[in-house]
Amino acid sequence: MGGQVQQSSSAPPYDHHGFSGSHAASAATDPTEAVMSRWLQSAGLQHLAPPTGSPALDPRLLQNVLIQDFARHGVQSAEDRQKLFRLIKSINGGLEHGSDPFTPPAYGSARQNGAGGMASPEFRGDIGGGILDLHSIDDIELLSEDGVHESPFEASPFVSGADKSYQNDPDVFWSSNKPRTNKMKTHEEGSPLRTTAMEKELPPPGTNGLARIKVVVRKRPLNKKELARKEEDIVAIDGNGCSLTVHEPKLKVDLTAYVEKHDFTFDAVLNDQVSNDEVYRETVEPIIPTIFQRTKATCFAYGQTGSGKTYTMQPLPLRACQDILNLMQHPAYRNQGFQLWLSFFEIYGGKLYDLLNERRKLCMREDGRQQVVIVGLKEFSVSHVEVVKDYIEKGNSSRSTGSTGANEESSRSHAILQLAIKKHSNKKDEKGGKPVGKFSFIDLAGSERGADTTDNDRQTRIEGAEINKSLLALKECIRALDSEQGHIPFRGSKLTEVLRDSFVGDSRTVMISCISPSTGSCEHTLNTLRYADRVKGLSKNSNSKRDPSPNTGVPLPKEIAAPTPPPTISPEMSDDIPDYRVMDSKKAVDQSGWTNPQAVVEPELWSFTSSNQSYANREDTAMTSFSMDRVSVRDSVSNGFSYQRDPVPEKNEQERVSPPRRKTVKDDKQDKHREYAMTEMAKIEKNMSIPKRPVTEPNTAQSRPKETYDAISQNGYDNNISAILEEEEDLIAAHRLEVEDTMELVREEMRLLTEVDQPGSRIDKYVSQLSYVLSRKAAGIVNLQARLARFQRHLKEQEILSRNMTNGRQHCV
Ligand SMILES: Nc1ncnc2c1ncn2[C@@H]1O[C@H](COP(=O)(O)OP(=O)(O)OP(=O)(O)O)[C@@H](O)[C@H]1O
């Protein structure tokens, strides 16, 4: 029966059942027919009654037919709605009054949904506990295929007609007319911003049951170059929209070709036909209402260069602004004094630059409440979505790009666009409004950039190491967040430090993993998916599934068959690192008797140089007079580059040297951890020069697997890079300061010259003052030279360490 009903077209309903024309109830002779005709008449549907003498229709069947017909054609007008309502009322009435000899069909779901959920109390009163209710009518509307495009569910009621132009702007979005997947329809309908115009209610407070972490994969289409190279699409997406399979082409030892399959499951997998608009609905839109309720949301795109990160991320803030501004106009928020602020900056080589203020260098510091403040970052008030597009374009054009060892042209920075809602008590309350919620959109640097750590060019190498470190740290923070660990290791990198407030309190994170489908990108695609899998891996509600052993019955994958690590540890490849640092940290606790696993997680406590001399320790041990410079320089820097040379002589300045950085009450533990780290580092160094143990050796505290050593040495390497970057910054600041001092001293000398030329001048005064000025000048130069020499030495050491790391791994292979 259902099949027949679904075949019905726009022809008068039920003609194919042999029904036609209009028939009065009076014409019915059979009691069943009479009941049915009565129903039809009361519902104004008498034309649907069967002709006299035709076989009687089971009323249950008829109910189904009528309801499904409404479902098919939709309740298109008020008249339709009225008819349907009368029909329902009639059916219910008939049943309630016991005049119907038939048992009503079970509309389980409608009943369930309808419990207390009818749209109108008026209807609820009329229908009572009947077999249908208005809620079921809404369900019917959702089932209508036409309704998907024509019903008010299509467009967000918060999107004004004018603003919709963005949806069709080819520069901003792909065609919004592309066919939608069933998954998208469902999501769209369930979205908190997509209610009927009549409802227009605010979403319920709180985060509306949204998962803390959502991992979505987006596959881009093959591009022209790939098509020209006749590359295959090796990524197949399952119909459920949550799983995908990568078909990795491989060669056996005897050179026979075979395909290894890798299955993954995520919260959503979007195919290459999905528009940016749909990506928005799947990822960002559901979170928007929550940022009015103090949530800090983060959406980031991860993937190799050219996989579509920028293409995906660029339109998202635009749409988000649109919805935020519209929500601000909602009666519930209109008079709250909310204002939207936009900022856009990048992290490049561990440093921050304002993308909307001529790449002005920024510095980050924590205020007394441990809130991250980016000093000097320009924020722009946004009251119209038009300007947002300009800001995004301006910011993107300022981003750092360049040639790399891994790719010709690559984004080498993390770009962070933040939308902040602030509450202003009055209109003149410039910028100082109280933060309400924030949405950070992050277009990460190409993930393979982390592999540039062995590049010959020092600059590229340091950048690569910084990217590597930040991607690892980001993964760690999200995992810690999702597993509700008390400690979030946000100090692991500049990126995570900047995002610190997004990792505390109520937060929501969406990761969009962008993948290329081509054969040539297979390895990067697998790495990206593994990274995403690890991010999602610890989630309690995760439906994510590890890439299992190949399911082809063919040889084991490279990483299992040959347990040798890859030549460099890229963030995706180094899954053992987080295992060790977060999960296995508990093991470390047990084995060593530590009580605080955080120690293993906190990378800044680790230190390593090839000469076993700790950069971190540099600050702890007695430092030369440079340490005082460093302190004062740092102070100056954090004060927004307002250099004010402290006139107190050096001797006293030395006494003012700050205690070692980040020394806290946990000092004892930290010393213990550092001691442990140093021992481990010594082992690694030893390990590098002696033949490797067999990899089958058991994983005990005495004999850790090689991967663990790699993890630790990688950690030491990362810290080394951090120290270099910090020292570089300090050196430049100190140089600048030295120039200013020198200029001041030159002015002093000129004054002395003017004075000494005066008749009756005192030569002895001139001599002593000049001597003082020159000695200050000399001291400044000597200080700077020493600092420079030390930095050069550290660079050299870093180079040796980098070479050792590579040699060590090659040696292991
Ligand atoms: N889903 C997609 N549909 C169509 N074209 C796409 C899609 N994704 C990416 N592209 C195209 O692929 C190219 C590379 O995309 P994009 O610049 O976004 O990559 P990326 O990952 O940001 O790279 P990088 O890390 O170097 O910045 C662009 O020309 C973009 O237009």
The ligand as a MOL file (V3000), in Angstrom:
LIG
                    3D

  0  0  0     0  0            999 V3000
M  V30 BEGIN CTAB
M  V30 COUNTS 31 33 0 0 0
M  V30 BEGIN ATOM
M  V30 1 N 35.8430 22.1970 -2.1200 0
M  V30 2 C 36.4600 22.8180 -3.1290 0
M  V30 3 N 35.8500 22.9700 -4.2860 0
M  V30 4 C 36.4440 23.5940 -5.3180 0
M  V30 5 N 37.6850 24.0980 -5.2900 0
M  V30 6 C 38.3500 23.9860 -4.1650 0
M  V30 7 C 37.7840 23.3340 -3.0310 0
M  V30 8 N 38.6960 23.3530 -2.0640 0
M  V30 9 C 39.7660 23.9910 -2.5640 0
M  V30 10 N 39.5630 24.3730 -3.8090 0
M  V30 11 C 40.5350 25.0570 -4.6690 0
M  V30 12 O 41.8080 24.4720 -4.4310 0
M  V30 13 C 42.8250 25.4570 -4.3790 0
M  V30 14 C 43.5830 25.3650 -3.0590 0
M  V30 15 O 42.7010 25.6730 -2.0090 0
M  V30 16 P 43.1470 26.4970 -0.7440 0
M  V30 17 O 43.9730 27.6710 -1.0950 0
M  V30 18 O 41.9370 26.7600 0.0580 0
M  V30 19 O 44.0760 25.4260 -0.0300 0
M  V30 20 P 44.7690 25.5460 1.3870 0
M  V30 21 O 44.5760 24.2440 2.0580 0
M  V30 22 O 44.2930 26.7430 2.1120 0
M  V30 23 O 46.2780 25.6880 1.0010 0
M  V30 24 P 47.4340 26.4590 1.8060 0
M  V30 25 O 47.7050 25.6750 3.0440 0
M  V30 26 O 48.5750 26.4910 0.8880 0
M  V30 27 O 46.8940 27.8180 2.1070 0
M  V30 28 C 42.1500 26.7920 -4.5580 0
M  V30 29 O 42.2830 27.1760 -5.9070 0
M  V30 30 C 40.6900 26.5180 -4.2550 0
M  V30 31 O 39.8470 27.3650 -4.9870 0
M  V30 END ATOM
M  V30 BEGIN BOND
M  V30 1 1 1 2
M  V30 2 1 2 3
M  V30 3 2 2 7
M  V30 4 2 3 4
M  V30 5 1 4 5
M  V30 6 2 5 6
M  V30 7 1 6 7
M  V30 8 1 6 10
M  V30 9 1 7 8
M  V30 10 2 8 9
M  V30 11 1 9 10
M  V30 12 1 10 11
M  V30 13 1 11 12
M  V30 14 1 11 30
M  V30 15 1 12 13
M  V30 16 1 13 14
M  V30 17 1 13 28
M  V30 18 1 14 15
M  V30 19 1 15 16
M  V30 20 2 16 17
M  V30 21 1 16 18
M  V30 22 1 16 19
M  V30 23 1 19 20
M  V30 24 2 20 21
M  V30 25 1 20 22
M  V30 26 1 20 23
M  V30 27 1 23 24
M  V30 28 2 24 25
M  V30 29 1 24 26
M  V30 30 1 24 27
M  V30 31 1 28 29
M  V30 32 1 28 30
M  V30 33 1 30 31
M  V30 END BOND
M  V30 END CTAB
M  END
